[in-house]
Amino acid sequence: MDEFPNISGFNYRIARLKVGDDAYYRIHECFYDANAKVVLWGESSPHGETADALIADLEQMLADAKRSRDDIFDVPPDQP
C-alpha cells in the first residue's frame, strides 16, 4: 500500500480533464504537500449544515476558482 502523503493545505481549484481532443472543467478540492504540489484531489460538492453554511461554502468555492483560473490543475488521464 502506498504511503499517505503529508498534507500541508487544501483549497478548491479549477481542474481540467482532457477526453480525446476535448476538455471539461470542474471544481475539485485539492490537497497540497509541503512543496505546494497537488497530491490528492476529489470532486467537490457544496455542503453545509445550514442554508447559510451552504452559501458560505459556495462563496468559498467561487473565490478559490477565481484565484485558480490562471493555474488550472490538469487531472491525470488515468484518474478522473
Secondary structure, DSSP 8 states (H G I E B T S, - for coil): --------EEEEEEEEEEETTEEEEEEEEEEE-TTS-EEEEEE-----SSHHHHHHHHHHHHHHHHHHTTS-EE--TT--
